């Protein structure tokens, strides 16, 4: 028969890895995720503040390229449901970037409806991404 003190010690040793897994995990990864998310928030706010009717093409292109770069970095530290939200947002940002790149006086007028649709898509995709990422950062 095994003494109780030895059994307790064995159980305590066996539980340590489980407790470590539940006890907050990789806080460095959480900080990286939340820092990257904060950078995406700044870039998204800048692009979403731009009025497609009045913003200059160069400013719109720069803001969309900045958001694309931040999304790339954010996607590197995210996983799961965020991948879909990031991909949807990225597709809408790419439409805006492309419309801004093509924006000459006549092309810009032709691309306004598409640009407005893409900006509305950015707002919808941003709301989905924001819900998921905010929950994850608030929980860490």
C-alpha positions in Angstrom: 0.0 0.0 0.0 1.3 3.5 -0.9 1.3 6.0 1.9 -1.2 8.9 1.6 1.5 11.6 1.6 3.2 10.0 -1.4 -0.2 9.8 -3.2 -0.9 13.5 -2.5 2.5 14.4 -3.7 2.0 12.4 -6.9 -1.4 14.0 -7.6 0.0 17.4 -6.9 2.8 16.8 -9.4 0.4 15.5 -12.0 -1.9 18.5 -11.7 0.8 21.1 -12.2 0.8 21.0 -16.0 -3.0 21.3 -16.0 -3.0 24.3 -13.8 -0.3 25.9 -15.8 -2.4 25.5 -19.0 -5.4 27.0 -17.3 -3.7 29.8 -15.5 -3.5 32.5 -18.2 -1.3 30.7 -20.7 0.9 32.8 -22.9 0.4 36.3 -21.8 3.1 37.5 -24.2 1.0 36.2 -27.1 -2.1 37.9 -25.7 -0.1 41.2 -25.4 1.1 40.8 -29.0 -2.4 40.1 -30.2 -3.9 43.1 -28.3 -1.0 45.5 -29.4 -1.5 44.4 -33.0 -5.3 44.9 -32.6 -4.7 48.4 -31.2 -2.6 49.2 -34.3 -5.4 47.9 -36.6 -7.9 50.0 -34.7 -5.9 53.2 -35.5 -5.5 52.3 -39.1 -9.1 51.3 -39.5 -10.3 54.5 -37.8 -8.2 56.6 -40.2 -9.6 54.9 -43.3 -13.2 54.8 -42.0 -13.1 58.5 -41.3 -12.4 59.3 -44.9 -15.4 60.5 -46.9 -15.3 58.8 -50.3 -17.0 61.9 -51.8 -14.3 64.3 -50.7 -11.1 62.5 -49.9 -8.2 62.8 -52.3 -7.2 59.6 -54.0 -3.7 59.6 -52.6 -4.9 60.0 -49.1 -7.4 57.1 -49.5 -4.8 54.9 -51.1 -2.3 55.6 -48.3 -4.9 54.9 -45.6 -6.0 51.7 -47.3 -2.4 50.5 -47.7 -1.6 51.2 -44.1 -4.7 49.2 -43.0 -3.7 46.3 -45.3 -0.2 46.3 -43.7 -1.6 46.3 -40.2 -4.1 43.5 -41.1 -1.1 41.4 -42.3 0.6 41.8 -39.0 -2.6 41.2 -37.0 -3.4 38.1 -38.9 0.1 36.7 -38.0 -0.9 36.7 -34.3 -4.6 35.8 -34.7 -6.4 32.6 -35.4 -9.8 31.0 -35.7 -12.9 33.1 -36.4 -10.7 36.2 -36.8 -9.2 34.8 -40.0 -12.6 35.0 -41.8 -13.3 38.5 -40.4 -9.8 39.7 -41.4 -10.2 38.2 -44.9 -13.5 39.9 -45.4 -12.2 43.2 -44.2 -9.0 42.8 -46.4 -11.2 42.2 -49.5 -13.1 45.4 -49.0 -10.0 47.4 -48.2 -8.5 46.1 -51.4 -11.4 47.4 -53.4 -11.0 50.8 -51.8 -7.2 50.7 -52.5 -7.8 49.7 -56.1 -10.4 52.4 -56.7 -8.0 55.0 -55.2 -5.2 53.7 -57.4 -7.4 54.1 -60.5 -8.7 57.5 -59.4 -8.2 59.9 -62.2 -10.9 62.5 -62.7 -13.1 60.4 -65.0 -12.2 57.0 -63.4 -12.9 58.4 -59.9 -16.4 59.4 -60.9 -17.1 56.0 -62.3 -15.8 54.2 -59.2 -17.8 56.2 -56.6 -20.7 53.7 -56.2 -18.2 50.8 -56.0 -16.1 52.8 -53.5 -19.1 53.7 -51.4 -20.2 50.0 -51.4 -16.7 49.0 -50.3 -16.6 51.6 -47.5 -19.9 50.2 -46.3 -18.5 46.7 -46.5 -15.5 47.9 -44.5 -17.8 49.1 -41.8 -19.7 45.8 -41.6 -16.5 43.7 -41.7 -14.9 46.0 -39.1 -17.8 45.5 -36.7 -17.5 41.7 -36.9 -13.7 41.8 -36.4 -14.0 44.3 -33.6 -16.5 42.2 -31.7 -14.3 39.1 -31.7 -11.0 40.9 -31.0 -12.4 43.1 -28.2 -13.7 40.0 -26.4 -10.3 38.3 -26.7 -8.4 41.4 -25.4 -10.9 42.0 -22.6 -10.5 38.4 -21.5 -6.7 38.5 -21.3 
